[in-house]
Amino acid sequence: MIEFKGVHKAYDNGIKALKDVSILINKGEFVFIVGASGAGKSTFLKLMMREEVPSAGEVIVNGYKLSKLKRREIPYLRRSMGIVFQDFRLINNMTVFDNVAFAMRVIGKSGSDIRKRVPYILGLVGLQNKVRSFPKELSGGEQQRVGLARALVNNPSIIIADEPTGNIDPELSYEIVELLTEINRRGTTVIMVTHEHDLVRLFHHRVIEIREGCVVSDRLSDRKVKKPTREADAVDAAGIFPTFREGGSI
Amino acid sequence: MNLSSIRYLIRESFRNIWQNKLMAVASIGVLISCLLLTGGSYLVYANINHTFEWIDSQNVVVAFAKEDSTDAQLTVLEDKIKCITNVDTVEFVSKEQALLRYKDSMTDAVFEEMQGENNPYLDSFVVTFKDLSKFKDTIKQMDQIPEIEDIVYSEDTAKQLTNIRNIMLLASGCIILLLLVVSLFIIANTIKLTVYNRRLEISIMKSVGATNVFVRIPFIIEGIVLGVFSACLSYGIVFLVYSKLYDMVGRDIMGGLLEFSAVWHVMLLGFIALGVLTGIAGSAISMRRYLRDEGGISSVI
């Protein structure tokens, strides 16, 4: 569960990024956060990840009151989240497998856990045949799926996706959101920041709109547009979400 | 932290060094320069000290025994002098030996004249002190021995030597300290560049919940490895250069150069300790600053 209670955030340079934001996101929800550049979306995410602290109000994530969290406790909060970046943030000299395994290694998971879990997650995002490839050999959509696999590999309860479709072709964006939706169906809370209103309209999820630091609307998407056939074919062809018997859950 | 984490961190450290080869070479170069300067300063200090010790040993005090002292009295006197804490060596010079020393400066006739009962010299003891700063007190103690007729010494030389040695000690200490601070500063900045090169990995590590300790450890190990490597190379260079210098001028200068075997352990341990400490401190400083000021999840690129 994520709760913002009367949150204000002003930076040292005087910019007021968020003004009296109160939001409750329940466990298992899929929420789009939309808004133009500079609306306060990034600040919203930074507060959730405890990269910033509110100037006033309180942010509660999975029971942690973030303003009271000690510095040494921050890594453990972040282990309950998986973060997907707009620029993928893959390490170019590591293979797909190592990029995903990296997230497990740096929190001290054993080699045998890694060998079991990483192929399972890569299968889940449809990259079981790209295990030994390097990021530069992949398309934008595939690179983002590696980013998604890395975010999922430590089995977080929340996925935070910061403009995950911002750097990939529009026709592949649908595929990424579809993946996130499937992950959400399996119980993970998904928060996706985007400014692509057209993409949001393709899915029937909660949409929170932020404008000039304030929440201006909080509603369910109407799903006016139908899923484009070509993209649906692409998703099916990628063999996304095959059933695996080993490797754990998401 | 489990075994596979430790293995991973060590492997990562060596991978970092290999991937940032140029940076590693730069760090080692900087560290070697600093260690050579520090080691050089130490060798200069040790040699000056050695020379002063030699001068000290030449700077003797002569205690003359009372005229017609018996052998038994001379033995008692020698023991009494030896009992003074600051006395280093005591050498007996009989009046016959003293006369012999000056034989060349007199004619044979005079020398013959001075034999036996006519010998004008006194039996004496040539005494050296351990610590010249306690010169006055030691002389006072010797003065209280009744068997001594007279004491001959040069107080001013002793005082000057102590003063010069203290100034040299202070100057060498300051130079070494200054060089250490400079080394630390340069290493911290060099490692900062390595950290900057790896900011993407650090941001990912932080985003998935790696602790700051886990983020820091590979850099600390990197610092240690670079430190040990630089220390060994510096030691080798100093050994070769100093040995060559010793062969060339070692015996020509006053008191002779200090043999390398007298300082090798101080040099080796000192180099390794300095290299490792500078490496660790440099890594720790730059990582601390980076993680505090810029090393966030979203602050990269």
Boltz contact constraints between the chains, C-beta under 6 A:
constraints:
  - contact:
      token1: [A, 51]
      token2: [B, 296]
      max_distance: 6.0
  - contact:
      token1: [A, 51]
      token2: [B, 297]
      max_distance: 6.0
  - contact:
      token1: [A, 75]
      token2: [B, 209]
      max_distance: 6.0
  - contact:
      token1: [A, 75]
      token2: [B, 211]
      max_distance: 6.0
  - contact:
      token1: [A, 78]
      token2: [B, 209]
      max_distance: 6.0
  - contact:
      token1: [A, 79]
      token2: [B, 209]
      max_distance: 6.0
  - contact:
      token1: [A, 83]
      token2: [B, 207]
      max_distance: 6.0
  - contact:
      token1: [A, 89]
      token2: [B, 204]
      max_distance: 6.0
  - contact:
      token1: [A, 103]
      token2: [B, 208]
      max_distance: 6.0
  - contact:
      token1: [A, 105]
      token2: [B, 8]
      max_distance: 6.0
  - contact:
      token1: [A, 106]
      token2: [B, 205]
      max_distance: 6.0
  - contact:
      token1: [A, 106]
      token2: [B, 210]
      max_distance: 6.0
  - contact:
      token1: [A, 106]
      token2: [B, 214]
      max_distance: 6.0
  - contact:
      token1: [A, 107]
      token2: [B, 209]
      max_distance: 6.0
  - contact:
      token1: [A, 107]
      token2: [B, 210]
      max_distance: 6.0
  - contact:
      token1: [A, 108]
      token2: [B, 5]
      max_distance: 6.0
  - contact:
      token1: [A, 110]
      token2: [B, 4]
      max_distance: 6.0
  - contact:
      token1: [A, 111]
      token2: [B, 4]
      max_distance: 6.0
